[in-house]
């Protein structure tokens, strides 16, 4: 307590005592125990009232015992439903939950995981993908800064995400794996991976790369067959052994007809092979009969050219050629779309050709652009450039309506370079991105699409777009979001058909483990996105009696229908808008492939390496008691006593009010009883 408060309390005692002496003993002859008692009651009441006026702070110190966390992390995937895995997991989990010593020593928390981490209210063992690395990473974030241990109940077979063995080296908590399932290794031959292009072009060949592996000690032979609709496309005999236990098969197949192709790759089973689910794999390839040829025209070398080429050609339907602007008109005839990069006077002939053909263009300007030439050669936009470089940061326009850009996040995109100057767009346009300079929103176009009755254009007012693609990879460890964004721009420019109010986005072929989702965008008659529409999806199976009516739910700038509950097969569907004569039809295929059935044996060796890397141990379901004993005796998880100081104002103590009331009441009754009132 501060010295000033102590002084005030002493002053309060003196004042209260002085008032009592003045009231009961000054100029009065009344003495005796009665007046001493009354004086004491009055002193108590006055002192408490004055003390409340000073209101000193009182410190309370509370002690609590904080237990370490024991996180029970259960594998909730379909792979556990083998070799008595479910019973082993549930039995081990129940024994830990009911262990008195464990509950006294630890605070239990339960989670389950498949592709994502979930709270463990119940276990279904039906999830179709295992991502142990993501589950551990999520727990690391949730329990950061705490004393915790993780009991991992799993078979150790991961089918998705970062390898958990390597992630374990960065894990902050000890991980105690408990292996469930069958730990015996069986002779097995399997298809590990198949690589192919999503699209193929009619009358061309498309590649297929197949990775085959073998687990066993004997030399075995198998036959690899590739079929489509019952027709054999390729066959090869493969011999594998304990030493030479893997093989890569590469072949080229002919694209003879247009449409979605369901291709099946099969390995003939070995004698007495237990797991034949991993002997086959289905893939989907769509054969198309057209390809967009794009000319990327530049007089200079720049990293943007490579980034654009890679992004555009991520869609196999498109081919990009980097050319000089001096190419002859006869050679330009092969191109459907032109990307003009920082034009100067040497582009004169190219612009003449483009105007005569009425081709759509994508213009990218920057510090090396000749604006005097560009202002003269076209009339879609004009800029009075000051030839002064400036870094510009993008701002996404969520209200952009020509196509869906809501998946693009530009908040962390680095700035690109442009030139300062007054910009005027002289035709109908809409901004995808606007400019922010030095933290100030300029509300000026940075990336825009322009449209007239005859043609479409896109303009990016800045160079170094390659930095955006690199940032996209840095955030997601893949270029997909940026490449998809550029693909949408190219599709918009390559497609000169009139705009439609209802558009669909879906895959022709869905792998069984992927998210099967159909998206739709709907605009009203003024082409403003309509958030109040009711869109329904009617799905009918091809060759089966499955029929579903699924409402499309409004998301962030689009409508979505989840079709992951459908069994494998081919389906026709129709999307229709209620109270509108608008319908769109399509067809998709869901392939029958379950990653969780690819492994019969538990990967206990990998789990043991995970345990060692986090300074923990591996256990089996029969060792639950041993695990509990080791955990309780581990000094890393001793309870910690913590103190908590609470500073409370004296006015919060209601007992003082009670003392004041009691003292005054007692004084009044005593005076009344003795006739002093």
Order of alpha helices (4+ residues) and beta strands (2+ residues): alpha-alpha-beta-beta-alpha-alpha-beta-beta-alpha-beta-alpha-beta-beta-beta-beta-beta-beta-beta-beta-beta-beta-alpha-beta-alpha-beta-alpha-beta-alpha-beta-beta-beta-beta-beta-alpha-alpha-beta-beta-beta-beta-beta-beta-beta-beta-beta-alpha-beta-alpha-beta-alpha
